[in-house]
Every structure is written in structure tokens, then in C-alpha cells.
Amino acid sequence: MDPIIHAFDLRFTLIYMSVALFAVILINEYVYRRKNSDDVQNFLLLFYALVMIVIIGTRDKVVGADSARTLVYFNGSRVIKSLSELKDVGTYFISLLARKLSDNYKVFFTINAMLYITPIVIGIRNLTGKNRFLVFFIVISMFFFKAMGINTTKQGIAFSFFFLAMTFYNKKRWLSLVFFTIAFFNHASIIIPIVVFFMSTKINNLKVIFSIYIAATVLSLVSFNLNELLGKIPIINILVEERLDQYYSKGAKVAYKTGFRANFFIFNTIFAVIGYYTLKSIEDIEEHLKYKRFYVTYMLTSAFFFLMFSAAFSDRFGVLSWIFIPFLMYPYTQTRNKMGLINMFGIFLLCFFLFLIFNLK
């Protein structure tokens, strides 16, 4: 491994471990000693958000497989003559802003890091009034958090604004729509969870959701080709044809394992079960309805993910469901009691071991 990459990974892991240490102390204070620590947590949230911005923003361009490629507009290696040529609208305008400030590529990375971390922090503060640092711990424990910060940065910024939009949906709908739009212009694939989230408000019967989940699993077992189906639907075929064709090309399939992915199916199903028991445990009507939308959206995006198993790079579609996992787990930070199968300390252990499994290879 490149020593620069190794050094970055080590720093990131040490920072995460310090967050985990504070998290377990605060959980003990809240659950077992019955003490609130919101002022301390608010400080830690802002402090570690700044630390994450610095470590991600000041990284070397060899850190992250796609880091160098994101600099094409910033360093002028790709020149846009017309906005109609653009696919990466967000990256392009961020590059223009960074270039006006400095010719140092780390300025570009830092702006990206700010646009990645800041909406998440605001979203957490908007989502809940207590134990915010513990919610932050859940988010950064997700294996996609680091990757979105240093590699798939466009998708990372899209996720963060999507996260922020979700927290405003019941409070300021117009602002939520603005953030959904910003997310879309940073990475068009985010339109899938956006559309599914809007659909989730119309679905009340969980039996329908479970039926779709099971049907998608069965279809993925027989290598159902979703691309062929979408290609026959007007308008949708225009939007997805070019992007999906490359995932279904023979060359891509040779380079990437395709077919039913038992590991991904089991992973998503574990959180489907946790989410179901959590939903059953929420008594407050308003919170129950809000959580149900998160859960339904997670289940439907998971079903879509399963249908993409026959395509190359299907994990890129898995992220569209995984981004809901923090929403499925955040209710555990709001109560001292057990919810469904586990309590807050159980969630800590789950998050901690997820980080270890995916980061300490």
C-alpha cells in the first residue's frame, strides 16, 4: 500500500476510535447513569465535524481512487464550452469557485469536504434535540462514509444534501425540495431514493412492501435483467439507458462479480429486521409515521438494489439503500430503553464492528 494512503487510513481510524470512545462514555452516562450531556455532545459534534473536514479536505490526491479524476475541471484538463455538455454540474461549479480562491487542489478538496460534512451536521441538529453526537457516531460508522468523502465525492455531497432534505421534509417542505434538487445536481442517481421517498408517503400497507422485497429477491436469484424492462418504458428509457448499458456490458461483467449476492442480501435484510422491530416499538404517532417513511423507502431501495445484482458495480446501487441505515438506527439514541431486539449499547456495538470489518482489512 502507498505510504501516503496508509498514513491517511491510520489517521482516519484513530479519529474514529476517539469518537467511539466518547460515544461509549456518553451512552453509559445517558443509559446507565441517567445523565444528559447535550451541551458536551453539541461541542463534540462541531469539533469532530471540523476535524473530518480538515482530514478529508487536506488529503493528498492519491488518497481515493477517483480523487485525481475529480480535478479535471479544477486543473483545466477538461474544458466545457457549453453547459449542455455537463454531466457533473455540481463538481463543475465547485471547481470554478475553488479555482477563483486558489490553484491548490486541496482548496477544492476542502470545499467538497465542507459540502459533505456540513449538511450532515445541520441535518443531525434538525433531526433531534438530544444525543446528537451519538447520531453523528452512527453516520461516520457506516462503511460508505469514508468512501464518499475521499472517493465517490459527488455521491457523497448528494447524500449529505439528501440527508439534510429528509430532516426538513416535515418542517419546511419547500426547503426540503431545494436540498433534494441540490442533491440531484451533484449526482443524478440520488433521484431514485428521492422518488421512492415520495412514493413511501402513499404506501400504508407493509405487507405490500414485504411482497415487493421478496419478489425482488426471487427475481435476483434468476438473474432478472432490469435494464431490458426499463428500456421499454417511455421517458425512463431515455434517462437510464446510457448509464445502465455500461453496467450490463460484457466487459464490465467480466471485471466485476455479478449474479445474486448473498452477502449484500443478508446485510440489507439484517437492517430490514431491525427496522421492523424498531417501527413496532415506536408509540408516538408522529414519530411512528416519520419512521415508517424511512423504513418503507429503505425496503424499496433495497428491492431495487437486489434487482441490480445482475449488473456490474451493483454496490453503487446498494449505497442508495444504505444511506437510510442511520435513519433506521437514530431512534435508539433517543431512549434509554430497549427497542425491539436491542438497546442503544447494542447499536453502538453493531456500528463499531461494522467499521472494523470494512476498514481494518
HELIX and SHEET records of a PDB file:
HELIX    1   1 PRO A    3  ILE A   27  1                                  25    
HELIX    2   2 ASN A   28  TYR A   32  3                                   5    
HELIX    3   3 ASP A   38  GLY A   57  1                                  20    
HELIX    4   4 ALA A   68  LEU A   71  5                                   4    
HELIX    5   5 LEU A   83  GLU A   85  5                                   3    
HELIX    6   6 VAL A   89  LEU A  101  1                                  13    
HELIX    7   7 TYR A  105  LEU A  127  1                                  23    
HELIX    8   8 ARG A  132  SER A  141  1                                  10    
HELIX    9   9 PHE A  143  ILE A  150  1                                   8    
HELIX   10  10 THR A  153  PHE A  168  1                                  16    
HELIX   11  11 ARG A  173  ASN A  186  1                                  14    
HELIX   12  12 ALA A  188  ILE A  190  5                                   3    
HELIX   13  13 ILE A  191  SER A  200  1                                  10    
HELIX   14  14 LEU A  206  LEU A  221  1                                  16    
HELIX   15  15 LEU A  226  LEU A  230  1                                   5    
HELIX   16  16 ILE A  236  TYR A  247  1                                  12    
HELIX   17  17 LYS A  250  ALA A  255  1                                   6    
HELIX   18  18 ALA A  262  SER A  281  1                                  20    
HELIX   19  19 ILE A  285  LEU A  307  1                                  23    
HELIX   20  20 ASP A  315  TRP A  322  1                                   8    
HELIX   21  21 ILE A  325  MET A  329  1                                   5    
HELIX   22  22 TYR A  330  GLN A  334  5                                   5    
HELIX   23  23 MET A  344  ASN A  359  1                                  16    
END                                                                             
